[in-house]
Amino acid sequence: MYDKSIINEFDKLKFEQQKIIVHALFDKLLDDIPIKQKTISEPNAFKKYRGIAKGFWNIDAQEYINNLRNEDRF
């Protein structure tokens, strides 16, 4: 599983020292995680949702915005 002597030594440290070690270990773990390189050929994740709400408002989008703007004005 893991070496308990390391944990025992860790427990002997002051909180601030423990915090430094935890941060250093966390940073090391993050550095070791491979980052997937996004390619240009990869589709935008939101493109598949484009147009799914068409007709939901039963009004043209620009007309809707214009109505909102008119409501805002006195």
C-alpha positions as CSV (number, residue, x, y, z in Angstrom):
1,M,0.0,0.0,0.0
2,Y,2.3,2.8,1.2
3,D,5.3,3.2,3.6
4,K,3.8,4.2,7.0
5,S,7.2,5.5,8.1
6,I,6.8,8.4,5.6
7,I,3.4,9.2,7.1
8,N,4.8,9.0,10.6
9,E,7.6,11.5,9.7
10,F,5.1,13.7,8.0
11,D,2.9,13.8,11.2
12,K,5.9,15.0,13.1
13,L,6.2,18.2,11.0
14,K,4.6,21.5,11.8
15,F,1.4,22.4,9.9
16,E,3.2,25.0,7.7
17,Q,5.8,22.4,6.8
18,Q,3.1,19.8,6.0
19,K,1.3,22.4,3.9
20,I,4.5,23.1,1.8
21,I,5.0,19.4,1.2
22,V,1.4,18.8,0.2
23,H,1.6,21.7,-2.2
24,A,4.8,20.5,-3.7
25,L,3.4,17.0,-4.1
26,F,0.3,18.3,-5.7
27,D,2.3,20.5,-8.1
28,K,4.4,17.4,-9.0
29,L,1.3,15.4,-9.7
30,L,-0.1,18.1,-11.9
31,D,3.1,18.3,-13.9
32,D,3.1,14.6,-14.5
33,I,-0.5,14.6,-16.0
34,P,-0.2,14.7,-19.8
35,I,-2.1,17.5,-21.4
36,K,-4.0,16.6,-24.5
37,Q,-3.0,18.9,-27.4
38,K,-6.1,20.2,-29.1
39,T,-5.8,20.0,-32.8
40,I,-7.4,22.3,-35.4
41,S,-9.4,19.4,-36.9
42,E,-11.1,18.8,-33.5
43,P,-14.6,20.1,-33.6
44,N,-15.8,22.8,-31.2
45,A,-17.7,21.1,-28.4
46,F,-20.6,23.6,-28.7
47,K,-21.1,23.2,-32.4
48,K,-23.3,20.1,-31.9
49,Y,-25.8,22.2,-30.0
50,R,-26.1,25.0,-32.6
51,G,-29.7,25.5,-33.6
52,I,-31.3,23.0,-31.2
53,A,-33.6,25.7,-29.7
54,K,-34.7,27.1,-33.0
55,G,-38.4,28.1,-32.8
56,F,-38.3,27.9,-29.0
57,W,-39.0,31.6,-28.5
58,N,-41.3,31.9,-31.5
59,I,-39.6,35.2,-32.3
60,D,-36.5,36.2,-34.3
61,A,-33.5,36.7,-32.0
62,Q,-32.9,40.3,-33.1
63,E,-36.5,41.2,-32.6
64,Y,-36.3,39.7,-29.1
65,I,-33.2,41.8,-28.3
66,N,-34.9,44.9,-29.7
67,N,-37.9,44.3,-27.6
68,L,-35.7,43.9,-24.5
69,R,-33.9,47.2,-25.3
70,N,-37.3,49.0,-25.7
71,E,-38.5,47.8,-22.4
72,D,-35.4,49.2,-20.8
73,R,-36.0,52.7,-22.1
74,F,-38.4,55.2,-20.7
